[in-house]
């Protein structure tokens, strides 16, 4: 798993909320 990809996914999830 790539760190950058995971970071973007996590940030995206928080932004949606």
URUR-V32934 format. One record per residue. N is the residue number from 1. RES is the residue in three letters. PHI is phi in whole degrees, -180 to 180 (999 if undefined). NEAR is the number of other C-alpha atoms within 12 Angstrom. Layout:
BEGIN
n->N res->RES phi->PHI near->NEAR
n->N res->RES phi->PHI near->NEAR
END
This chain:
BEGIN
n->1 res->UNK phi->999 near->7
n->2 res->UNK phi->-82 near->8
n->3 res->UNK phi->-65 near->9
n->4 res->UNK phi->-57 near->10
n->5 res->UNK phi->-62 near->11
n->6 res->UNK phi->-63 near->12
n->7 res->UNK phi->-61 near->13
n->8 res->UNK phi->-63 near->13
n->9 res->UNK phi->-63 near->15
n->10 res->UNK phi->-64 near->14
n->11 res->UNK phi->-63 near->13
n->12 res->UNK phi->-63 near->12
n->13 res->UNK phi->-63 near->11
n->14 res->UNK phi->-70 near->10
n->15 res->UNK phi->-64 near->9
n->16 res->UNK phi->-62 near->8
n->17 res->UNK phi->-64 near->7
END
